[in-house]
Amino acid sequence: MKTASLLMISLIALSGPVLAAEEFASPKDAEAMVGKVVAALKANRAQTLSEITGKDAKWISRDLYPTVMDLHGKVLAHGQNPKMVDKDLIDFKDPDGKPFYKERMELAASKGKFWQDYKFTDPISKKVLPKQAYCEKTGDVVVCAGVYKR
């Protein structure tokens, strides 16, 4: 009995970090989500943009959500804040003053697929955290999904 109890406690202790790690999205999750959005946009652009902005469950995973913008920095869909849709954010800056949408458009033009660092409000903690977004240019839009650095 004592051995079984110790074994159970050990298993719980060892699984804790694994369970905690799965609580938040990973960089691989961000890349996979962007790939799904790119494919969905090609299949039905209007429906995909509407679903993302409507916070359809298939586009939200833990703290991960997509954003879609045109090549000039206008938001076409945002998985956490529908008020951002139709806003031109090319001059929008993060709390450190980094014009990350402008940088994003420059990276999209020069690289097509890239990772970008900036700060943004975490939808779970509501705190400003460092964030890393994976983005892909596809046609006349840029699709991004990011992970918060905790």
ChimeraX commands (.cxc) that place a marker at each C-alpha (Angstrom):
marker #1 position 0.00,0.00,0.00 radius 0.5
marker #1 position 2.79,2.39,0.96 radius 0.5
marker #1 position 4.64,1.57,-2.29 radius 0.5
marker #1 position 1.50,2.18,-4.34 radius 0.5
marker #1 position 0.98,5.55,-2.65 radius 0.5
marker #1 position 4.59,6.58,-3.30 radius 0.5
marker #1 position 4.29,5.48,-6.90 radius 0.5
marker #1 position 1.11,7.52,-7.36 radius 0.5
marker #1 position 2.69,10.62,-5.79 radius 0.5
marker #1 position 5.74,10.23,-8.04 radius 0.5
marker #1 position 3.58,9.96,-11.16 radius 0.5
marker #1 position 1.62,13.07,-10.23 radius 0.5
marker #1 position 4.80,15.02,-9.49 radius 0.5
marker #1 position 6.41,13.97,-12.77 radius 0.5
marker #1 position 3.34,14.71,-14.88 radius 0.5
marker #1 position 2.88,18.21,-13.43 radius 0.5
marker #1 position 5.35,19.95,-15.77 radius 0.5
marker #1 position 3.90,18.10,-18.77 radius 0.5
marker #1 position 0.36,19.13,-17.89 radius 0.5
marker #1 position 1.44,22.72,-17.30 radius 0.5
marker #1 position 3.26,22.85,-20.64 radius 0.5
marker #1 position 0.09,21.76,-22.46 radius 0.5
marker #1 position -1.92,24.53,-20.81 radius 0.5
marker #1 position -0.43,27.02,-23.28 radius 0.5
marker #1 position 0.19,26.83,-27.01 radius 0.5
marker #1 position 3.61,25.96,-28.40 radius 0.5
marker #1 position 5.47,27.35,-31.42 radius 0.5
marker #1 position 4.52,24.16,-33.32 radius 0.5
marker #1 position 0.87,24.85,-32.48 radius 0.5
marker #1 position 1.21,28.37,-33.92 radius 0.5
marker #1 position 2.73,27.08,-37.15 radius 0.5
marker #1 position 0.01,24.44,-37.47 radius 0.5
marker #1 position -2.76,26.99,-36.89 radius 0.5
marker #1 position -1.36,29.35,-39.52 radius 0.5
marker #1 position -1.23,26.45,-41.98 radius 0.5
marker #1 position -4.89,25.60,-41.24 radius 0.5
marker #1 position -5.95,29.22,-41.72 radius 0.5
marker #1 position -4.03,29.54,-45.01 radius 0.5
marker #1 position -5.73,26.39,-46.35 radius 0.5
marker #1 position -9.16,27.54,-45.16 radius 0.5
marker #1 position -8.72,30.99,-46.72 radius 0.5
marker #1 position -7.96,29.37,-50.06 radius 0.5
marker #1 position -11.08,27.20,-49.77 radius 0.5
marker #1 position -13.51,29.91,-48.58 radius 0.5
marker #1 position -12.03,33.28,-47.68 radius 0.5
marker #1 position -15.20,35.06,-46.53 radius 0.5
marker #1 position -16.34,32.20,-44.31 radius 0.5
marker #1 position -12.89,31.78,-42.74 radius 0.5
marker #1 position -12.53,35.49,-41.93 radius 0.5
marker #1 position -16.02,35.49,-40.41 radius 0.5
marker #1 position -15.34,32.37,-38.32 radius 0.5
marker #1 position -12.06,33.75,-36.97 radius 0.5
marker #1 position -13.60,37.07,-35.96 radius 0.5
marker #1 position -16.64,35.26,-34.53 radius 0.5
marker #1 position -14.29,33.30,-32.25 radius 0.5
marker #1 position -15.37,29.97,-33.72 radius 0.5
marker #1 position -13.97,27.24,-31.46 radius 0.5
marker #1 position -12.01,25.65,-34.29 radius 0.5
marker #1 position -9.85,28.78,-34.47 radius 0.5
marker #1 position -9.15,29.16,-30.73 radius 0.5
marker #1 position -6.83,26.83,-28.82 radius 0.5
marker #1 position -5.92,27.75,-25.24 radius 0.5
marker #1 position -4.11,31.11,-25.59 radius 0.5
marker #1 position -3.62,30.70,-29.36 radius 0.5
marker #1 position -5.72,32.49,-31.97 radius 0.5
marker #1 position -5.12,33.72,-35.54 radius 0.5
marker #1 position -5.08,37.19,-37.04 radius 0.5
marker #1 position -5.37,38.02,-40.73 radius 0.5
marker #1 position -4.40,41.38,-42.21 radius 0.5
marker #1 position -3.96,42.84,-45.65 radius 0.5
marker #1 position -0.52,43.85,-46.90 radius 0.5
marker #1 position -1.04,47.44,-45.70 radius 0.5
marker #1 position -1.70,46.53,-42.05 radius 0.5
marker #1 position -5.51,46.58,-42.10 radius 0.5
marker #1 position -6.96,43.83,-39.89 radius 0.5
marker #1 position -9.35,41.53,-41.76 radius 0.5
marker #1 position -9.94,39.04,-38.93 radius 0.5
marker #1 position -8.87,38.82,-35.30 radius 0.5
marker #1 position -9.50,35.75,-33.16 radius 0.5
marker #1 position -9.62,37.60,-29.82 radius 0.5
marker #1 position -10.74,41.16,-30.47 radius 0.5
marker #1 position -13.37,41.78,-33.17 radius 0.5
marker #1 position -13.04,45.54,-32.54 radius 0.5
marker #1 position -9.68,45.42,-34.33 radius 0.5
marker #1 position -11.28,44.31,-37.62 radius 0.5
marker #1 position -11.21,46.96,-40.37 radius 0.5
marker #1 position -8.67,49.03,-38.43 radius 0.5
marker #1 position -5.48,50.17,-40.12 radius 0.5
marker #1 position -2.82,49.25,-37.58 radius 0.5
marker #1 position 0.30,49.95,-39.63 radius 0.5
marker #1 position 1.43,52.54,-37.06 radius 0.5
marker #1 position 0.22,50.61,-34.00 radius 0.5
marker #1 position 2.99,50.09,-31.44 radius 0.5
marker #1 position 3.50,47.60,-28.65 radius 0.5
marker #1 position 4.05,48.87,-25.06 radius 0.5
marker #1 position 7.78,49.27,-25.78 radius 0.5
marker #1 position 7.07,51.51,-28.77 radius 0.5
marker #1 position 7.82,48.88,-31.42 radius 0.5
marker #1 position 5.70,49.42,-34.58 radius 0.5
marker #1 position 5.23,45.68,-34.97 radius 0.5
marker #1 position 2.53,45.76,-37.66 radius 0.5
marker #1 position 4.78,47.86,-39.89 radius 0.5
marker #1 position 7.64,45.45,-39.21 radius 0.5
marker #1 position 5.29,42.54,-39.94 radius 0.5
marker #1 position 4.39,43.92,-43.36 radius 0.5
marker #1 position 8.08,44.47,-44.15 radius 0.5
marker #1 position 8.93,40.90,-43.11 radius 0.5
marker #1 position 6.02,39.54,-45.13 radius 0.5
marker #1 position 7.27,41.36,-48.23 radius 0.5
marker #1 position 10.87,40.22,-47.79 radius 0.5
marker #1 position 10.53,36.72,-46.33 radius 0.5
marker #1 position 7.00,35.38,-46.81 radius 0.5
marker #1 position 7.23,33.09,-43.74 radius 0.5
marker #1 position 8.76,34.33,-40.51 radius 0.5
marker #1 position 8.74,34.60,-36.71 radius 0.5
marker #1 position 8.31,38.00,-35.06 radius 0.5
marker #1 position 8.85,39.16,-31.46 radius 0.5
marker #1 position 6.79,41.90,-29.77 radius 0.5
marker #1 position 4.64,42.45,-26.67 radius 0.5
marker #1 position 0.86,42.04,-26.48 radius 0.5
marker #1 position -1.90,41.45,-23.95 radius 0.5
marker #1 position -2.32,37.78,-23.06 radius 0.5
marker #1 position -6.03,36.82,-23.30 radius 0.5
marker #1 position -5.73,34.50,-20.29 radius 0.5
marker #1 position -3.78,36.55,-17.73 radius 0.5
marker #1 position -4.77,39.96,-19.20 radius 0.5
marker #1 position -1.13,41.00,-18.69 radius 0.5
marker #1 position 1.21,42.38,-21.34 radius 0.5
marker #1 position 3.71,39.62,-22.11 radius 0.5
marker #1 position 6.46,39.03,-24.65 radius 0.5
marker #1 position 4.94,37.27,-27.64 radius 0.5
marker #1 position 6.35,35.50,-30.65 radius 0.5
marker #1 position 4.14,35.20,-33.73 radius 0.5
marker #1 position 4.55,32.90,-36.68 radius 0.5
marker #1 position 3.32,34.55,-39.88 radius 0.5
marker #1 position 2.87,33.58,-43.51 radius 0.5
marker #1 position 2.07,35.76,-46.48 radius 0.5
marker #1 position -0.47,34.11,-48.76 radius 0.5
marker #1 position -1.71,36.07,-51.75 radius 0.5
marker #1 position -2.76,39.53,-50.58 radius 0.5
marker #1 position -2.90,38.75,-46.84 radius 0.5
marker #1 position -0.65,37.90,-43.90 radius 0.5
marker #1 position -1.82,35.23,-41.44 radius 0.5
marker #1 position -0.30,35.09,-37.94 radius 0.5
marker #1 position -0.71,33.14,-34.73 radius 0.5
marker #1 position 1.48,33.72,-31.71 radius 0.5
marker #1 position 2.64,32.20,-28.48 radius 0.5
marker #1 position 3.24,34.09,-25.27 radius 0.5
marker #1 position 6.62,33.71,-23.61 radius 0.5
marker #1 position 5.97,32.74,-20.01 radius 0.5
marker link #1:1,2 radius 0.2
marker link #1:2,3 radius 0.2
marker link #1:3,4 radius 0.2
marker link #1:4,5 radius 0.2
marker link #1:5,6 radius 0.2
marker link #1:6,7 radius 0.2
marker link #1:7,8 radius 0.2
marker link #1:8,9 radius 0.2
marker link #1:9,10 radius 0.2
marker link #1:10,11 radius 0.2
marker link #1:11,12 radius 0.2
marker link #1:12,13 radius 0.2
marker link #1:13,14 radius 0.2
marker link #1:14,15 radius 0.2
marker link #1:15,16 radius 0.2
marker link #1:16,17 radius 0.2
marker link #1:17,18 radius 0.2
marker link #1:18,19 radius 0.2
marker link #1:19,20 radius 0.2
marker link #1:20,21 radius 0.2
marker link #1:21,22 radius 0.2
marker link #1:22,23 radius 0.2
marker link #1:23,24 radius 0.2
marker link #1:24,25 radius 0.2
marker link #1:25,26 radius 0.2
marker link #1:26,27 radius 0.2
marker link #1:27,28 radius 0.2
marker link #1:28,29 radius 0.2
marker link #1:29,30 radius 0.2
marker link #1:30,31 radius 0.2
marker link #1:31,32 radius 0.2
marker link #1:32,33 radius 0.2
marker link #1:33,34 radius 0.2
marker link #1:34,35 radius 0.2
marker link #1:35,36 radius 0.2
marker link #1:36,37 radius 0.2
marker link #1:37,38 radius 0.2
marker link #1:38,39 radius 0.2
marker link #1:39,40 radius 0.2
marker link #1:40,41 radius 0.2
marker link #1:41,42 radius 0.2
marker link #1:42,43 radius 0.2
marker link #1:43,44 radius 0.2
marker link #1:44,45 radius 0.2
marker link #1:45,46 radius 0.2
marker link #1:46,47 radius 0.2
marker link #1:47,48 radius 0.2
marker link #1:48,49 radius 0.2
marker link #1:49,50 radius 0.2
marker link #1:50,51 radius 0.2
marker link #1:51,52 radius 0.2
marker link #1:52,53 radius 0.2
marker link #1:53,54 radius 0.2
marker link #1:54,55 radius 0.2
marker link #1:55,56 radius 0.2
marker link #1:56,57 radius 0.2
marker link #1:57,58 radius 0.2
marker link #1:58,59 radius 0.2
marker link #1:59,60 radius 0.2
marker link #1:60,61 radius 0.2
marker link #1:61,62 radius 0.2
marker link #1:62,63 radius 0.2
marker link #1:63,64 radius 0.2
marker link #1:64,65 radius 0.2
marker link #1:65,66 radius 0.2
marker link #1:66,67 radius 0.2
marker link #1:67,68 radius 0.2
marker link #1:68,69 radius 0.2
marker link #1:69,70 radius 0.2
marker link #1:70,71 radius 0.2
marker link #1:71,72 radius 0.2
marker link #1:72,73 radius 0.2
marker link #1:73,74 radius 0.2
marker link #1:74,75 radius 0.2
marker link #1:75,76 radius 0.2
marker link #1:76,77 radius 0.2
marker link #1:77,78 radius 0.2
marker link #1:78,79 radius 0.2
marker link #1:79,80 radius 0.2
marker link #1:80,81 radius 0.2
marker link #1:81,82 radius 0.2
marker link #1:82,83 radius 0.2
marker link #1:83,84 radius 0.2
marker link #1:84,85 radius 0.2
marker link #1:85,86 radius 0.2
marker link #1:86,87 radius 0.2
marker link #1:87,88 radius 0.2
marker link #1:88,89 radius 0.2
marker link #1:89,90 radius 0.2
marker link #1:90,91 radius 0.2
marker link #1:91,92 radius 0.2
marker link #1:92,93 radius 0.2
marker link #1:93,94 radius 0.2
marker link #1:94,95 radius 0.2
marker link #1:95,96 radius 0.2
marker link #1:96,97 radius 0.2
marker link #1:97,98 radius 0.2
marker link #1:98,99 radius 0.2
marker link #1:99,100 radius 0.2
marker link #1:100,101 radius 0.2
marker link #1:101,102 radius 0.2
marker link #1:102,103 radius 0.2
marker link #1:103,104 radius 0.2
marker link #1:104,105 radius 0.2
marker link #1:105,106 radius 0.2
marker link #1:106,107 radius 0.2
marker link #1:107,108 radius 0.2
marker link #1:108,109 radius 0.2
marker link #1:109,110 radius 0.2
marker link #1:110,111 radius 0.2
marker link #1:111,112 radius 0.2
marker link #1:112,113 radius 0.2
marker link #1:113,114 radius 0.2
marker link #1:114,115 radius 0.2
marker link #1:115,116 radius 0.2
marker link #1:116,117 radius 0.2
marker link #1:117,118 radius 0.2
marker link #1:118,119 radius 0.2
marker link #1:119,120 radius 0.2
marker link #1:120,121 radius 0.2
marker link #1:121,122 radius 0.2
marker link #1:122,123 radius 0.2
marker link #1:123,124 radius 0.2
marker link #1:124,125 radius 0.2
marker link #1:125,126 radius 0.2
marker link #1:126,127 radius 0.2
marker link #1:127,128 radius 0.2
marker link #1:128,129 radius 0.2
marker link #1:129,130 radius 0.2
marker link #1:130,131 radius 0.2
marker link #1:131,132 radius 0.2
marker link #1:132,133 radius 0.2
marker link #1:133,134 radius 0.2
marker link #1:134,135 radius 0.2
marker link #1:135,136 radius 0.2
marker link #1:136,137 radius 0.2
marker link #1:137,138 radius 0.2
marker link #1:138,139 radius 0.2
marker link #1:139,140 radius 0.2
marker link #1:140,141 radius 0.2
marker link #1:141,142 radius 0.2
marker link #1:142,143 radius 0.2
marker link #1:143,144 radius 0.2
marker link #1:144,145 radius 0.2
marker link #1:145,146 radius 0.2
marker link #1:146,147 radius 0.2
marker link #1:147,148 radius 0.2
marker link #1:148,149 radius 0.2
marker link #1:149,150 radius 0.2
view
